[in-house]
Amino acid sequence: MLMQDSKPLLLSNLRTTKMNDDVLAITVSPDAKYIVAHFWDRMVKVYCFL
């Protein structure tokens, strides 16, 4: 569902990260500075984008 006041998320690939484990979910912070990867083995990795 698209909200009226939402802005499109623009992504640019500056660096690629390989993940050898199965990813359960990806979450982006509201300010789009952080991406959190949730893995099947209960590990969570936080990536910071400045």
C-alpha positions, 0 to 999 in steps of 0.5 A, a space after each residue: 500500500 502506497 501512502 500519499 506522503 511517502 517518497 520513493 526509495 532511491 538506491 545506488 550500489 556503491 559496494 556489494 556484500 556477499 552473504 553465504 547464509 540464507 536471509 530471512 528478512 531485510 529491513 530499512 530504517 525510516 531514515 534509510 541510513 541503516 539496513 538490517 539483515 535477519 538470517 535463519 540462524 538468528 544472526 542479525 547484521 546492521 549495515 550503515 550507509 552514510 
